[in-house]
Amino acid sequence: MAQLHEGARQLPLRHLSVRVPWNDTGWTGVICKKPVENIACLILTRLRETRNDAAETALAGRSWEDLLPDQLPPCMIERGSFMAPYEIVRQTSHPYAATSNAHKHLMPTSFRHPPYSAACLPFRWMLKESAGELSRDLELGFVTDLEDQAHGVMGFDTSWVQTKHNQLVLLDTFFSAIQPRRSLCFFYAKRTPLVDDARRVIVGVGWVTHVGSSVEYLYSGPGPLDSVLWERPVQHSVRPDFRDGFLLPYHALLDYLREHPEKDPHEFVAFVPDEQFWSFSYASEHVTNDGAIASLLSCAKTLSRIQEVVPGQWDRVIAWVDARLNELWKMRGPYPGLGAALSAFGVENGTLLAYELEGLLARQQEEAADPWPLVDLLFRDPSSLGPDLRAKIGDSLRKKWQALPAERRALLKLLSRFELAAPQATRYYVCLLYPSDAADDLLCVDLGGCRIIKKKKYPQVKRRVYICNKMQNRDWVKLYPHCQYADRDHMRVH
């Protein structure tokens, strides 16, 4: 990947989810054989609003390679040709260019789709609301004032990031985590004709082999706003021979199920695990090592059933999945929840600190090593680990760490063994702090880096510990920025 834009950040390795629409010709860049019968793809709003059934029926079964630009189906934008063996170049226009004076200088711009590639677009990262949260958590160089100025020039409000600088800060950060031949690419669909089920369906898995660079819009002249296309072409390793990746044979399964209506189609569908729902949302998103493991296990379970009813070299595919699982267990390491545990202790942006510790271990070629000796060193003698890490630990946290009982450190280490979000780790850390009788005897309860103090002048108010972003009861002084409230009588988070 090219040098990161100023203000972007290099993230540790992650895998990639890519949403694709259902296609009855195997996503090979061919118009559906029966376009009108493809109801599953209409789950996607853009296709539901723009698909032209009459036009596609007239071109049914024809390769996109032979079509004129204005004949290309809308599913092209939705990555409906990720298995096409040929290159496609499309012209794309900014969605506001025809209606906004601030964008009218943005001209139609060519976007290249290489063979066996998908135009990945991480929508969540382009939402203004998410962008603010991401920039705080990852300490990115996102400039809020630029967005305020842009919306002032536009004269209307929008939920999306508008300025080139901020777009590149977020997109470069997102794609920095995707490493060719180390990151896996999970293709998924929101709906297929096999089952009427709201769960995401895994369509195929392969390696990411290349991530394209950003593409800036062409300009007719100077204008108030600059902008880049949000998508980037991501090439992958899946080929029809399934030697280095695979597709689930859902099209062949449809034929089989028509002949065997007694069979339950759910048995032959690889669903995304429920706990990974948000990693398979917003068109493209990061998938953690744990998420990749869970998703591949779902594929392996389904493939073991498929090989009994659909001819193919499924033993080879299952062996490929097994090899990837072995690699992922090593990549995962023994402490995937380190950042969440540090946040529970009270470290601001604990996940970001964990990223930097992970990078340090990787440079020392000790990716699977125990990070806690480094954490201990950071709290005791941060000067030995350089200015970037040293700046994240203040004197109060160092003193608190030195006074932390051994059993509390053991709890943090245990929590770091699980892939938890920071609020989840915080709940466990807080709830296991004191038994209920001890908590009831205390007027001041230490919550791993904060103090929640009961004011004596309100003895009649029901005793609850509140842990949330806004004060919910005058009876308590809140100093901890995480999640919901706990019933103090039972120390149980609701």
C-alpha positions in Angstrom: 0.0 0.0 0.0 1.2 3.5 -0.7 2.3 5.9 2.0 -0.6 6.7 4.4 -2.2 10.1 4.2 -1.3 12.6 6.9 -3.4 11.9 10.0 -4.1 8.2 9.1 -2.8 5.4 11.2 -1.3 1.9 10.4 -3.6 -0.7 12.0 -2.6 -4.3 12.8 -3.7 -7.0 10.4 -7.4 -7.6 10.0 -9.4 -9.6 7.5 -12.1 -8.2 5.2 -15.8 -8.8 4.7 -17.3 -8.0 1.3 -21.0 -7.9 0.6 -22.2 -9.1 -2.8 -25.6 -9.4 -4.3 -27.1 -12.8 -5.3 -26.4 -13.6 -9.0 -27.6 -16.7 -10.8 -24.5 -16.9 -13.1 -21.9 -17.2 -10.3 -20.7 -13.6 -10.1 -18.7 -14.0 -13.3 -19.7 -10.7 -14.9 -22.7 -12.2 -16.8 -26.2 -10.9 -16.7 -28.5 -13.2 -14.8 -30.1 -15.9 -16.9 -33.5 -15.1 -15.3 -33.3 -11.5 -14.0 -36.9 -11.2 -13.0 -36.7 -14.3 -10.8 -33.7 -12.9 -8.9 -35.7 -11.6 -5.9 -32.8 -12.1 -3.5 -30.7 -9.2 -4.9 -33.5 -6.7 -4.2 -32.7 -6.8 -0.5 -30.1 -4.2 -1.5 -31.7 -0.7 -1.7 -29.7 0.5 -4.7 -30.7 -2.6 -6.7 -34.3 -2.4 -5.7 -34.5 1.2 -6.8 -32.5 1.0 -10.0 -32.8 -2.5 -11.5 -34.4 -2.4 -15.0 -36.0 -5.9 -15.4 -37.0 -5.3 -19.1 -33.5 -4.2 -20.1 -31.8 -7.1 -18.2 -34.2 -9.7 -19.6 -33.3 -8.5 -23.1 -29.6 -9.0 -22.3 -30.0 -12.2 -20.1 -26.9 -14.4 -20.1 -24.7 -12.0 -21.9 -21.2 -11.1 -20.6 -20.7 -7.6 -19.3 -17.6 -7.5 -21.3 -19.7 -7.3 -24.5 -22.0 -4.5 -23.2 -22.0 -0.8 -23.7 -21.4 1.3 -20.6 -25.0 2.3 -20.3 -26.1 -1.4 -20.5 -24.1 -2.5 -17.5 -26.5 -3.6 -14.6 -26.5 -1.8 -11.3 -25.2 -4.8 -9.5 -21.8 -4.0 -11.0 -21.5 -1.2 -8.4 -22.5 -3.7 -5.7 -19.6 -6.1 -6.6 -21.8 -8.5 -8.6 -18.8 -9.4 -10.8 -16.1 -10.3 -8.2 -15.5 -13.6 -10.1 -15.2 -12.0 -13.5 -12.0 -13.1 -15.3 -11.7 -9.9 -17.2 -11.1 -6.2 -16.5 -14.0 -3.7 -16.5 -13.7 0.0 -16.4 -16.8 2.0 -15.4 -17.5 5.7 -15.2 -18.7 6.9 -11.8 -20.2 10.3 -10.9 -20.4 11.9 -7.5 -23.9 11.5 -6.1 -24.2 15.2 -5.4 -22.6 16.5 -8.6 -25.9 17.1 -10.4 -27.7 18.8 -7.5 -25.1 20.6 -5.4 -23.2 23.8 -6.4 -20.4 22.7 -4.1 -19.9 19.5 -6.1 -20.7 20.4 -9.6 -17.0 20.7 -10.6 -16.6 17.0 -9.8 -16.6 15.2 -13.2 -17.4 11.6 -14.1 -14.3 9.5 -13.2 -13.0 6.2 -14.4 -12.8 3.3 -11.9 -11.0 0.2 -12.9 -12.2 -3.3 -11.8 -9.3 -5.7 -12.3 -10.0 -9.4 -13.0 -11.2 -11.3 -9.9 -11.7 -8.2 -7.7 -14.3 -6.4 -5.7 -14.7 -2.6 -5.2 -14.7 -2.5 -1.4 -16.4 0.4 0.3 -16.5 0.6 4.2 -19.7 2.6 4.6 -19.5 2.8 8.4 -16.1 4.5 8.2 -17.6 7.2 6.0 -20.5 8.1 8.3 -19.8 11.3 10.1 -21.1 9.9 13.4 -18.9 6.8 13.2 -15.9 8.9 11.9 -15.9 11.0 15.0 -15.9 7.9 17.3 -13.2 6.2 15.2 -11.0 9.3 15.1 -11.2 9.5 18.9 -10.5 5.9 19.5 -7.7 5.6 17.0 -6.3 9.2 17.5 -6.6 10.0 13.8 -6.1 13.4 12.2 -9.7 13.8 11.4 -10.6 17.6 11.3 -14.1 18.2 12.3 -13.9 21.9 11.3 -13.4 20.8 7.7 -16.7 19.0 7.7 -18.5 21.9 9.3 -17.1 24.2 6.6 -18.1 21.8 3.9 -21.7 21.6 5.0 -21.8 25.3 5.3 -20.7 25.6 1.6 -23.1 22.9 0.5 -26.1 24.5 2.1 -27.6 21.2 3.2 -26.7 18.5 5.7 -25.7 14.9 5.1 -24.6 12.0 7.2 -21.5 11.4 5.1 -17.9 12.6 5.3 -17.4 15.2 2.5 -13.8 16.4 2.4 -10.9 14.7 0.7 -8.5 15.0 3.7 -10.9 13.4 6.1 -11.9 10.7 3.6 -8.3 9.7 3.1 -7.5 9.7 6.8 -10.3 7.2 7.4 -10.0 5.1 4.2 -6.2 4.8 4.4 -6.5 3.7 8.1 -9.2 1.2 7.2 -7.3 -0.4 4.3 -3.9 -0.3 6.2 -5.1 -3.3 8.1 -5.7 -5.4 5.0 -2.4 -7.2 4.0 -2.1 -9.2 0.8 -1.6 -12.9 1.3 -2.1 -12.5 5.1 -5.7 -11.1 5.2 -8.6 -13.3 4.2 -11.5 -12.0 2.1 -15.0 -13.2 3.1 -17.7 -12.7 0.5 -21.2 -12.7 1.9 -24.8 -12.0 0.8 -27.6 -10.5 2.8 -30.1 -12.8 1.1 -30.1 -15.9 -1.1 -32.9 -17.9 -2.7 -31.9 -21.0 -0.6 -33.4 -19.8 2.7 -35.6 -17.0 3.9 -33.3 -16.0 6.8 -32.1 -12.7 8.1 -28.6 -14.0 8.9 -25.7 -13.2 6.6 -24.7 -16.0 4.3 -21.0 -16.7 3.5 -20.6 -17.0 -0.3 -16.9 -17.7 -0.5 -13.5 -17.2 1.0 -10.0 -16.5 -0.4 -6.9 -14.5 0.2 -6.6 -10.8 -0.4 -3.9 -10.5 -3.1 -3.8 -6.8 -3.8 -5.4 -3.6 -2.5 -5.7 -0.8 -5.0 -4.9 2.9 -4.4 -7.4 5.7 -3.8 -8.9 7.3 -6.9 -9.6 11.1 -6.8 -12.4 12.6 -8.8 -11.6 14.6 -11.9 -12.3 18.3 -11.7 -13.7 20.7 -14.3 -11.9 23.5 -12.5 -11.3 24.9 -9.0 -14.2 24.3 -6.6 -14.9 24.6 -2.9 -14.6 20.8 -2.2 -12.2 18.1 -3.2 -13.2 14.4 -2.9 -12.1 10.8 -3.6 -14.1 7.8 -4.5 -14.7 5.8 -1.4 -14.2 2.3 -2.9 -10.9 0.6 -3.7 -10.4 -2.4 -5.9 -9.4 -5.5 -3.8 -8.2 -8.5 -5.8 -8.5 -12.0 -4.3 -7.3 -15.6 -4.9 -10.5 -17.4 -5.5 -10.5 -19.2 -8.9 -12.9 -21.7 -10.5 -10.5 -24.6 -9.6 -10.8 -23.7 -5.8 -7.1 -24.3 -5.3 -6.6 -21.2 -3.2 -10.0 -20.3 -2.0 -13.5 -21.4 -2.7 -17.2 -20.5 -3.3 -20.0 -22.5 -1.7 -21.9 -24.4 -4.4 -25.2 -22.7 -3.8 -26.3 -22.8 -7.4 -25.8 -26.5 -7.6 -27.5 -26.9 -4.3 -30.6 -25.2 -5.7 -30.9 -27.9 -8.3 -30.4 -30.6 -5.7 -33.0 -29.2 -3.3 -35.6 -28.9 -6.1 -35.1 -32.7 -6.6 -35.1 -33.4 -2.8 -37.7 -31.2 -1.2 -37.6 -33.2 1.9 -34.1 -31.8 2.7 -33.8 -28.8 5.0 -31.8 -26.1 3.0 -30.5 -24.5 6.2 -28.2 -27.5 6.6 -26.3 -26.5 3.4 -25.9 -22.8 4.1 -22.8 -21.3 5.8 -24.2 -18.6 8.0 -22.1 -15.8 9.5 -22.0 -16.5 13.3 -24.4 -14.3 15.1 -21.7 -12.6 17.2 -20.0 -11.5 14.0 -23.0 -9.8 12.6 -21.5 -6.3 12.7 -18.3 -7.5 11.1 -20.4 -8.5 8.1 -22.3 -5.2 7.7 -21.9 -1.8 6.0 -20.8 -3.5 2.7 -17.1 -3.9 3.8 -15.8 -4.2 7.3 -12.8 -5.5 9.3 -13.0 -9.1 10.6 -10.8 -10.1 13.5 -8.9 -13.3 13.8 -11.5 -14.7 16.1 -14.2 -13.6 13.6 -12.4 -15.3 10.8 -12.0 -18.5 12.8 -15.7 -18.6 13.7 -16.7 -18.0 10.0 -14.4 -20.6 8.6 -15.7 -23.1 11.2 -19.2 -22.4 9.9 -17.9 -23.0 6.3 -16.2 -26.3 7.3 -19.4 -27.6 9.0 -21.4 -26.8 5.9 -18.8 -28.2 3.5 -18.9 -31.5 5.3 -22.6 -31.8 4.5 -22.3 -30.4 1.0 -19.7 -33.0 -0.1 -22.3 -35.7 0.5 -24.7 -34.3 -2.1 -22.8 -32.1 -4.6 -19.9 -33.6 -6.6 -16.6 -31.8 -6.4 -13.1 -31.8 -4.9 -14.4 -30.7 -1.5 -11.7 -32.6 0.3 -9.2 -30.1 -1.2 -11.4 -27.2 -0.1 -11.8 -28.6 3.5 -8.0 -29.1 3.6 -7.5 -25.4 2.6 -9.9 -24.3 5.3 -8.1 -26.4 7.9 -4.8 -24.9 6.9 -6.2 -21.4 7.3 -7.6 -22.2 10.7 -4.2 -23.4 11.9 -2.7 -20.2 10.7 -5.4 -18.1 12.3 -5.0 -19.7 15.7 -1.3 -18.7 15.6 -2.1 -15.2 14.3 -4.8 -14.7 16.9 -2.4 -15.1 19.7 -3.3 -15.9 23.3 -4.4 -12.3 24.2 -6.9 -11.0 21.7 -8.7 -8.9 24.3 -5.7 -7.0 25.6 -7.1 -3.6 24.5 -10.4 -4.2 26.1 -8.7 -5.2 29.4 -6.6 -2.1 29.4 -9.7 0.0 28.8 -11.4 -1.7 31.7 -8.5 -0.8 33.9 -8.8 2.8 33.0 -6.4 3.4 30.1 -7.9 5.9 27.7 -8.0 4.4 24.2 -6.8 1.0 25.6 -7.3 -0.7 22.2 -5.0 1.8 20.5 -2.3 1.1 23.1 -2.8 -2.7 22.5 -2.3 -2.1 18.8 1.0 -0.4 19.4 2.1 -3.1 21.8 1.1 -5.7 19.2 3.2 -3.9 16.6 6.2 -3.8 19.0 5.9 -7.5 19.6 5.7 -8.1 15.8 8.9 -6.1 15.2 10.5 -8.3 17.8 9.2 -11.3 16.0 7.3 -12.4 19.0 3.7 -12.0 17.8 2.3 -14.8 19.9 4.3 -13.8 23.1 2.7 -12.7 26.4 2.2 -8.9 26.2 1.7 -8.5 29.9 5.4 -8.2 30.8 5.5 -5.3 28.3 2.4 -3.8 29.9 4.1 -4.1 33.3 7.2 -2.5 32.0 5.2 0.3 30.5 3.6 1.1 33.8 6.8 0.8 35.9 9.3 2.4 33.5 7.6 3.9 30.4 10.8 5.7 29.4 12.2 2.4 28.2 9.5 1.9 25.5 9.7 5.2 23.6 7.7 8.4 23.4 4.6 7.0 21.6 3.8 4.5 24.3 5.1 6.6 27.1 2.6 9.4 26.3 -0.4 7.1 26.9 0.4 6.4 30.6 0.1 9.1 33.2 1.4 9.3 36.7 -1.9 8.4 38.3 -2.3 5.2 36.2 1.3 4.2 37.0 0.7 4.6 40.7 -2.6 2.8 40.5 -0.9 -0.1 38.7 1.8 -0.4 41.3 -0.9 -0.6 44.0 -3.1 -3.0 42.1 -3.6 -6.3 44.0 -2.3 -9.5 42.4 -5.8 -10.9 42.0 -7.0 -7.8 40.1 -4.0 -8.1 37.7 -4.9 -11.8 37.2 -8.5 -10.8 36.4 -7.3 -8.3 33.7 -5.0 -11.0 32.2 -7.9 -13.4 32.2 -10.2 -10.9 30.4 -7.5 -10.3 27.8 -7.7 -14.0 26.8 -11.1 -13.4 25.3 -12.1 -11.2 22.3 -14.2 -8.7 24.2 -15.3 -5.2 23.5 -14.1 -2.5 25.9 -17.6 -2.1 27.6 -17.9 -5.9 28.0 -14.5 -6.2 29.7 -15.4 -3.2 31.9 -18.6 -4.8 33.1 -16.8 -7.9 34.1 -14.0 -6.0 35.8 -16.4 -3.7 37.7 -18.8 -6.5 38.7 -16.1 -8.7 40.1 -14.5 -5.9 42.0 -16.2 -6.5 45.4 -18.9 -8.9 46.7 -22.2 -7.1 47.4 -21.7 -7.0 51.2 -18.3 -5.4 50.9 -19.7 -2.9 48.4 -22.5 -2.0 50.8 -20.0 -1.2 53.5 -18.0 1.2 51.4 -18.8 4.8 50.8 -16.1 5.1 48.1 -15.7 2.2 45.6 -12.6 2.0 43.4 -13.6 0.9 39.9 -10.3 0.1 38.2 -9.0 3.6 37.6 -11.9 5.8 38.9 -13.9 6.4 42.0 -17.6 6.5 42.4 -18.5 8.4 45.6 -21.8 8.2 47.4 -23.0 11.6 48.8 -24.3 11.1 52.3 -26.9 13.9 52.1 -29.1 11.7 50.0 -29.5 8.6 52.2 -33.1 8.0 51.0 -32.2 7.4 47.4 -31.9 3.8 46.2 -28.2 2.8 46.2 -27.0 2.3 42.6 -23.7 2.7 40.9 -24.1 4.5 37.6 -21.6 4.0 34.9 -22.6 5.8 31.7 -21.8 8.8 29.6 -24.3 11.1 31.2 -25.2 11.6 34.9 -28.3 9.6 35.5 -28.8 10.2 39.2 -27.7 13.1 41.4 -26.9 10.6 44.1 -23.6 9.6 42.5 -20.6 11.3 41.0 -19.6 9.6 37.7 -16.0 9.5 36.6 -15.9 6.4 34.4 -16.9 6.7 30.7 -18.2 3.2 30.0 -21.6 1.6 29.5 -24.7 1.2 31.6 -25.5 1.0 35.3 -25.1 -1.6 38.0 -27.4 -2.5 40.8 -25.1 -1.8 43.8 -27.0 -4.2 46.0 -25.9 -7.1 43.8 -23.1 -5.5 41.7 -24.9 -6.8 38.6 -24.7 -4.8 35.4 -28.1 -4.4 33.7 
